[in-house]
Amino acid sequence: MAEHQDQVPLPSNGVHDTGIDVIIVGAGFGGIACAIECKRKGHRVMILEKVHQLKQLGDMLSFGINAGRIMARWGIHEKLWSISRLAGELQIHDYLGGLIQVQKLPLPLFGAYSYSGHRGLIHDIFIEHAKSLGIETRTGHQVVEYWEDEASGKAGVKIQTGETFDADVVVAADGIKSLARKYVIGYQDNPKPSGYAIYRAWFDAEEHGVTKDPMTDFMTIDGDQFQVWTGKDMHFIAVSTGGGKTMCLLITHKDNTAVDGEWSFTGKIEDILDLVKDWDPRCAALVSKAPSCIDWKLLVHDPLPTWVSKSGRVVLIGDAAHPFLPSSVQGASQAIEDATTLAITLKLAGKDNVVLGTRTWESIRYRRVRDAQLIGETTRDKWHGAKAGDSGKSFELPMPEWLMAFDAEAHAYATYDGIARSIVEDGYHPPTLSGEKSTEEVKETP
């Protein structure tokens, strides 16, 4: 069984200063991961974050095995594993409660672990690790402008106070509302309704009666659980973690509500109950235990024509470049792959050729990211089309070897020379997605 796609020896752990200065805008998972990887590869890095205090927000977040192998190399596996274990199997039901399939989720798989837990707690581990490496994060620094100067070979940003910062490369990891996106692609990219929304809830199981109700205690009595109900153009996910102590509910359903500017609202428990009134009664019983919920509209974007600015020194990563459907379970993982690959291509290109490094990075990443995104669409459609009495492995959450066994670090070292040489000899051409008639990208959940 392959541990990673390319059996290529990685460079030694000795870190040499490349002299490359990198500014990262945004201290989310993609931004911090990029800073960590840049530091590990010898670059000089600083993070600018608009909020004044980084807080624990949100609910469940998952990193796939493909990202887990990178994070384990940072030396944080034990810390992550203590707060982000998932049940060892996924039970998939039709909407009436009939069992469709039990999918085993063994770990480690392909030589690595996945991590699923509260995003605030995982984020804290990322922040602390970045601090331990000496990475500077300046909070309260809201970027209001991006720029590049080809004559000096620099890129930079201006923040709300008027102060400016420059570097060899600026990495915009500032999420779905990225200011840099318009700068990079040259036009305003406006989202459209996808036709779906997701209700999200995270709460203490014992405090809210899950452990005491015979209709819901199946989520806690035998420890952690991972359950999905599917059909009627909807899917309902229920997860318990921490030994059955904490509950997370995720209900993706049809919703054509037009939104303007904001897409996250306070939801109503009674609206979810109405959606599942004809479903397995355990669904309504679980929903009734939730003290509150978030109503998150899923908006779509056409794939961006490029993630790299015209002069090549401002790049988009993670959600700023390619938002994912929640059903892909790959949004955060692909941001980790972005970060790892970019740090390597910059190192291999060198300070005098950082533009070649960013363009090679884009070429390495673009097609793979799109293939990973499409899994979210096919999984959603498969689950939403499930009928009572269905069964079989076809309903399992996809975990293909090409996605999960992939080693972004080894792959970047293995492919860089050939792709960079092609760009030097044939010129740079923005990436294409040949053969697709229509494609959509969706905002990652908060």
Backbone hydrogen bonds, N-H to C=O, Kabsch-Sander energy under -0.5 kcal/mol:
donor,donor_aa,acceptor,acceptor_aa,energy
7,Q,5,Q,-0.6
8,V,6,D,-2.5
16,H,14,G,-0.5
18,T,42,G,-2.4
19,G,42,G,-0.7
21,D,19,G,-0.5
22,V,44,R,-3.3
23,I,169,V,-2.3
24,I,46,M,-2.9
25,V,23,I,-0.5
25,V,171,V,-3.1
26,G,24,I,-0.7
26,G,48,L,-2.8
28,G,173,A,-0.5
32,I,28,G,-2.6
33,A,29,F,-2.5
34,C,30,G,-2.2
35,A,31,G,-2.2
36,I,32,I,-2.7
37,E,33,A,-2.7
38,C,34,C,-2.7
39,K,35,A,-2.5
40,R,36,I,-2.4
41,K,37,E,-1.5
42,G,39,K,-1.3
43,H,38,C,-2.8
44,R,20,I,-2.9
45,V,43,H,-0.6
46,M,22,V,-1.8
47,I,136,E,-2.7
48,L,24,I,-2.9
49,E,138,R,-2.6
55,K,53,Q,-0.6
57,L,55,K,-0.8
61,L,117,G,-2.6
63,F,115,Y,-3.2
67,A,64,G,-0.8
68,G,64,G,-2.7
69,R,65,I,-2.0
70,I,67,A,-0.6
71,M,67,A,-2.3
72,A,68,G,-2.4
73,R,69,R,-0.9
73,R,70,I,-0.6
74,W,70,I,-0.5
74,W,71,M,-1.2
75,G,72,A,-1.6
76,I,71,M,-1.0
80,L,76,I,-2.4
81,W,77,H,-3.4
82,S,78,E,-1.5
83,I,80,L,-1.5
84,S,80,L,-1.4
90,L,103,Q,-3.0
91,Q,89,E,-0.5
91,Q,226,F,-2.5
92,I,90,L,-0.6
92,I,101,Q,-3.0
93,H,91,Q,-0.5
93,H,228,V,-3.4
94,D,98,G,-2.6
95,Y,230,T,-1.1
97,G,94,D,-1.9
100,I,92,I,-2.9
100,I,98,G,-0.5
101,Q,92,I,-1.7
103,Q,90,L,-3.1
103,Q,101,Q,-0.6
104,K,102,V,-0.6
105,L,88,G,-3.2
109,L,112,A,-2.6
112,A,109,L,-1.5
115,Y,63,F,-2.2
116,S,84,S,-2.6
117,G,61,L,-2.1
119,R,59,D,-3.4
122,I,118,H,-2.2
123,H,119,R,-2.4
124,D,120,G,-1.8
125,I,121,L,-1.4
126,F,122,I,-1.9
127,I,123,H,-2.7
128,E,124,D,-2.6
129,H,125,I,-2.1
130,A,126,F,-2.4
131,K,127,I,-2.4
132,S,128,E,-2.1
133,L,129,H,-1.1
133,L,130,A,-0.6
134,G,131,K,-1.8
135,I,130,A,-2.2
136,E,45,V,-0.7
138,R,47,I,-3.0
138,R,136,E,-0.5
139,T,137,T,-0.8
140,G,51,V,-2.3
141,H,49,E,-2.6
142,Q,140,G,-0.7
143,V,141,H,-0.7
144,V,158,K,-3.3
145,E,158,K,-1.3
147,W,156,G,-2.1
149,D,154,K,-3.1
153,G,149,D,-1.4
154,K,149,D,-1.8
155,A,167,A,-2.7
156,G,147,W,-2.6
157,V,165,F,-2.3
158,K,145,E,-2.1
159,I,163,E,-2.5
160,Q,142,Q,-1.4
162,G,159,I,-2.2
165,F,157,V,-2.3
167,A,155,A,-2.8
168,D,21,D,-1.4
169,V,21,D,-1.7
170,V,313,R,-2.8
171,V,23,I,-3.3
172,A,170,V,-0.6
172,A,315,V,-3.4
173,A,25,V,-2.3
173,A,171,V,-0.9
178,S,175,G,-1.7
181,R,178,S,-0.6
183,Y,179,L,-0.8
184,V,180,A,-2.6
185,I,181,R,-2.7
186,G,182,K,-2.2
189,D,187,Y,-0.6
190,N,188,Q,-0.9
192,K,300,V,-2.2
194,S,298,L,-1.9
196,Y,298,L,-0.6
197,A,253,H,-2.3
198,I,296,W,-2.8
199,Y,251,I,-2.6
200,R,294,I,-2.1
201,A,249,L,-2.1
203,F,247,M,-2.2
205,A,245,K,-2.6
206,E,245,K,-0.6
208,H,204,D,-1.5
209,G,206,E,-1.6
210,V,205,A,-2.3
211,T,205,A,-0.7
212,K,209,G,-0.6
213,D,209,G,-1.0
216,T,213,D,-1.9
217,D,213,D,-2.5
219,M,216,T,-2.2
220,T,217,D,-1.7
221,I,217,D,-2.9
223,G,220,T,-1.8
225,Q,240,S,-0.7
227,Q,238,A,-2.9
228,V,91,Q,-2.6
229,W,236,F,-2.5
230,T,93,H,-1.9
231,G,234,M,-1.8
232,K,386,A,-0.7
233,D,384,H,-2.6
234,M,231,G,-0.6
235,H,252,T,-2.0
236,F,229,W,-2.7
237,I,250,L,-3.2
238,A,227,Q,-2.8
239,V,248,C,-2.6
240,S,225,Q,-2.5
241,T,246,T,-2.1
245,K,241,T,-1.4
246,T,241,T,-2.0
247,M,203,F,-3.3
248,C,239,V,-2.4
249,L,201,A,-2.5
250,L,237,I,-2.4
251,I,199,Y,-2.5
252,T,235,H,-2.4
252,T,250,L,-0.6
253,H,197,A,-2.6
255,D,195,G,-2.4
262,E,260,D,-1.2
265,F,295,D,-2.3
267,G,293,C,-2.3
271,D,268,K,-0.9
272,I,268,K,-1.2
273,L,269,I,-2.3
274,D,270,E,-1.7
275,L,271,D,-1.4
276,V,272,I,-1.7
277,K,274,D,-0.9
279,W,276,V,-1.7
280,D,95,Y,-2.8
283,C,280,D,-2.4
284,A,280,D,-0.7
285,A,281,P,-2.0
286,L,282,R,-2.2
287,V,283,C,-2.4
288,S,284,A,-2.4
289,K,285,A,-0.6
289,K,286,L,-1.2
290,A,286,L,-0.6
290,A,287,V,-1.4
294,I,200,R,-2.5
295,D,265,F,-3.3
296,W,198,I,-2.7
296,W,294,I,-0.7
297,K,263,W,-3.0
297,K,295,D,-0.6
298,L,196,Y,-2.0
299,L,297,K,-0.7
300,V,192,K,-3.7
301,H,441,E,-2.6
304,L,321,A,-0.5
309,S,314,V,-2.7
312,G,309,S,-1.0
315,V,170,V,-2.4
316,L,307,W,-2.4
317,I,172,A,-2.1
320,A,317,I,-1.3
321,A,318,G,-1.6
322,H,318,G,-2.9
328,S,325,L,-1.7
329,V,325,L,-0.5
329,V,326,P,-1.3
334,Q,330,Q,-2.7
335,A,331,G,-1.3
336,I,332,A,-1.6
337,E,333,S,-2.1
338,D,334,Q,-2.5
339,A,335,A,-2.3
340,T,336,I,-2.5
341,T,337,E,-2.6
342,L,338,D,-2.6
343,A,339,A,-2.1
344,I,340,T,-1.6
345,T,341,T,-2.6
346,L,342,L,-2.3
347,K,343,A,-1.6
348,L,344,I,-2.7
349,A,345,T,-1.9
350,G,346,L,-2.4
353,N,350,G,-1.8
354,V,351,K,-0.8
357,G,353,N,-1.7
358,T,354,V,-2.4
359,R,355,V,-2.1
360,T,356,L,-2.2
361,W,357,G,-2.1
362,E,358,T,-2.1
363,S,359,R,-1.8
364,I,360,T,-2.3
365,R,361,W,-2.1
366,Y,362,E,-2.5
369,V,365,R,-2.4
370,R,366,Y,-1.8
371,D,367,R,-2.3
372,A,368,R,-2.1
373,Q,369,V,-2.3
374,L,370,R,-2.1
375,I,371,D,-0.8
375,I,372,A,-0.6
376,G,372,A,-0.7
376,G,373,Q,-1.2
377,E,373,Q,-1.0
378,T,374,L,-2.3
379,T,375,I,-2.5
380,R,376,G,-2.0
381,D,377,E,-2.4
382,K,378,T,-2.2
383,W,379,T,-2.6
384,H,380,R,-2.7
385,G,381,D,-1.1
386,A,383,W,-1.4
390,D,387,K,-2.3
392,G,100,I,-1.9
395,F,392,G,-1.4
396,E,393,K,-2.1
403,L,400,P,-0.9
404,M,400,P,-2.7
405,A,401,E,-2.2
408,A,406,F,-0.6
411,H,407,D,-2.7
412,A,408,A,-2.0
413,Y,409,E,-1.9
414,A,410,A,-2.1
415,T,411,H,-2.1
416,Y,412,A,-1.7
419,I,415,T,-1.9
420,A,416,Y,-3.1
421,R,417,D,-2.5
422,S,418,G,-1.7
423,I,419,I,-1.9
424,V,420,A,-2.3
425,E,421,R,-2.6
426,D,422,S,-2.8
427,G,423,I,-1.7
436,E,433,L,-1.4
437,K,435,G,-0.5
441,E,301,H,-2.1
442,V,323,P,-0.6
443,K,299,L,-1.7
